Amino acid sequence: MSLEKLDQVLSRDGFVIFISGAKEKGKTDFACLLAEYCYLKGFRTKIATNIKTESYMIERQITDFPALNQWIQTSGKKLYILDEAGKSLKKLRFMSAMNLQVMEIIQLIRHYDAGFIGIAPSPAFIDSAFLNTDILDLHIKKLSKNVAIVRDYLENSTYFLYAIPRTSINFNSKDIADFKMKPDTLLSEMPLCCQVATIYGSTGSYKNIMTAFKLKPEQVRRLLREHCQHSAITNHNKHDGIQPHKEDEEP
């Protein structure tokens, strides 16, 4: 069965597709194949993903919500692929803040002329709101690397895709496709109290901090107290369990 069967969905102003399947069935490869197909057919002129790749067809790698929210609202017909969606849209008893914000984008996907493809081993890993058939256009389950079964919710039909080729988009299948609510912050970009708290949280050692920042013990204690106050007020770079050493543990 040719991918042209999917043209009606892939050429829409917006679409939402979920790809599932056991490991080693080629889920990520198939998602990249759909992106490649959309690009070459002219259905999508901008493609982004949290998958690391250097293909000319992928405009950029997006691994955090603010960047996705900004990019999805740019002009042009877009497609975003979220690999490891089970980690980002986790199945929870109550939807998390992350799920709610990502779902808000997904629900407005057609207004942004965008397509969205989520990948996970099974629906059991995904928040049920994402699998709502009022939102989802297709659920594609990979049965093997070259066979898939498609459930089309708009057409209320089910069919198979056979002889599925591999994508020409190169990616490392062993890379972890992360997606976070906030972009990573470089240590050097943090306030000094946050830098000190980060190192202390990782090492539990005053001596490492004193050596790295050329500080005295009382200065380290003061900065850790400042960080705790700073975190309580701004909720910025929260570090659990950061407490000054007891006197007998200090240098």
N, C-alpha and C positions, 0 to 999 in steps of 0.2 A: 504494500500500500504506500503510495507516494505521500510526501509531506504536504503536497498540494491540498490534501483533504483538510488541512488545518488553515488554509488561506483565509477562510471566512472569519475565523477567530483572530488570527495574527494580523489581519489588515484593519481590524476595528480601531476606533479612536482610542479605546482602552480595553485591556483584558487582564484577567487574573488566572494564572495557571498553577496548579500544584502537581509536582512530580514526586512520586514515591517509588519505593522498591528496595529490596534487600541490598546489602553491600555487594559491590562488584558487579552490579547490574547496569552500570553506565548512566546513572541518573545525572550527574554533573556534566558528563560528555553530551548527553542528549539536550540538556538545557542550553549548553553552548552551541550545539547544532541548530537549535531553534533561533538563537540569537544571530548566528551566521546566516541562516536562511532569511530571517527578517531583514537583515542588513543588505544582502545581495538582491533581494526582491524589492527593496526600497520601502518596506513597511515601517522600518525604524531607522532613523539617521543617527541617533545617539544611543549608545549602549553602555551601561555601567554595571558593575557587579562587586561583590565582596571577595570574589575569587581573584587570586593573583595571576595575571596573565599580561603578556606584552604584545598581544595581537593588535594589529592596526584597526580592527573592527571594534575594539573595546575602547571607548573614550577615556574612561578612568576607573580606578578601583575606589569604591566607597565603602567604608567600614564603620561608619557611625551615623546616628540618626540625624543630627543637625546638617551634615553634608548631604545626606539623601533628601531631606526635606527641602533644602535649597536647590539641589540639582533637579529634582522632579518638577519644580515649578518653572524651569527655564523653557524657552521656546523650542519648538521642534518635536518630532515624534520620537519618544524615548522608550527604552526597555531596561528594567532593572532586574537582575538575577540575585536572589538571596539564597546562597548555599548554606547548608547546616541550619535551616530555618527552625528546626526543632530546638536549637539552643536560644534562638532569638524570640520566637513566638511560642514559648513553652505552654504546654497544656497545664493550666493551673485552675484551681477551684474558682478563684476570682481573677479576672484579667489584671495583669500587672500594668504599671504605668507605661512600660515599654510597649507592651502589646497594644494598649489603647492608642498610643501615638502612632505606631506603625499601622494599625487598623484604620485610623483616620485617613492616612495617606491612601491606603488601599481602596477605601470606600469612595474616595474622590478621584480615583485613578483616571477615569474617562475625561474628567475636566482638565486634566493635565496632558492629554494626548499621550498617555503612557501605558506600557504593559508591565506586568509584574509576574515573575516566576519564582515560586518558593520551592525549595527542595528539602525533603526529609525522608527517612526510611519508611515511615508509616504515619497515617493520620493520628495514631495514638500519641505521637510526640508533639502534635500541633494544637494550639488553642482552637476550640470548636468554632469560634467566631470566624476564623479564617476559612473554615471549611463550609460556611454557610452558603448554600447553593444560590442565594440571592446575590452573592458577591463573586463566587467562583464560576468561571466559564468552563474550565476543563480540569478534570483530574486524570492525569496520565500515570499509569503504573507500569514501570519497566519490569517485564517478565524475564528478559535476558538482555544481553548487550545489543541485540538487533531486533527485538520484538517488544512491543508495548501494547497495552489495552487502554483505550481512550473513552472516558465518560464525558459526553458533551451535555451539560445541564441545560443550555439554552435550546438546543435542538432535541433534547430528551432522547439521545441515541447513544449507542455503544458500538465501538468498532476496534479493529486491530490495525496496528502499523507493523509491517514486516520489512525485512531487509534494510533496517535503519543503518545508515553509514556512520562512520565516526566523524566528528567535527575536525576542521582544520585549525581550530583555535587551540593553541598550545597552553596547557596549564599543568601544574604539579598536583597530582591527585592526593599527595601526602600532606600538602599545605593545609593548615587549619584556617578555614574561612571565618574570621571573626566578624562580629557586628556588635557595636556598643551604643549605649545611649549618649555617651559623651566622648569626644575625641581624646586621644591620649595627650597628656601634658608632659612636656619635657621637664626633667628635674630642674634644669637651669632656669625654666620659666616660672617656677613656683616661688612664692614668698620664702624667705629664709627659714621661718619657723616650720613651713611645710617640708622643705628640703631636709631639715634636721629630723623631723618626725618620720619621714619616709625611710631614711637610713636607719633610724632607731627601730622602726617597725620591722625592718628586714633583718637587722643584725642583733638587736637587743644590747648593743654595746655603746657605752659612753665613749670609750677609747677611740673607736672608729670615727665618731663624730668629732671629737676633739682634734684628732689628727687631720681629718679632711677639711675642717673649717677653722682650725687653729683657735679653738675656744677653750675656756676653762670650765670645770664642772658646773659652777653656779650659772654660767651663761647657757649651758646646755639645758639645765633645769628650767631656766627662765623661758627659753625658746619653746620648750615642750609645753609649758603652761600657756604661753601665748597661742600655740597651735590649738590646744584644747578649747580655749576661749574663741579663737578664730573659727574653728570648725562648728562650734555650737551656734555661732551667730550666722555664718554664711553657708554652712553645710558643704564647704568646699574641701575636696580631697580628704574625706573622712577616713581616719585610721583607727580601727577598733583596737582596744586594749592598750593604748599608749598611756602608760603611767610612769612617772619618775621612779628611778630605782630607790629601793630602801637605802638607808644610810650605809648599811654594811655591804651593799652591792655596788656602791659608787666608788670610782677610783679615788 
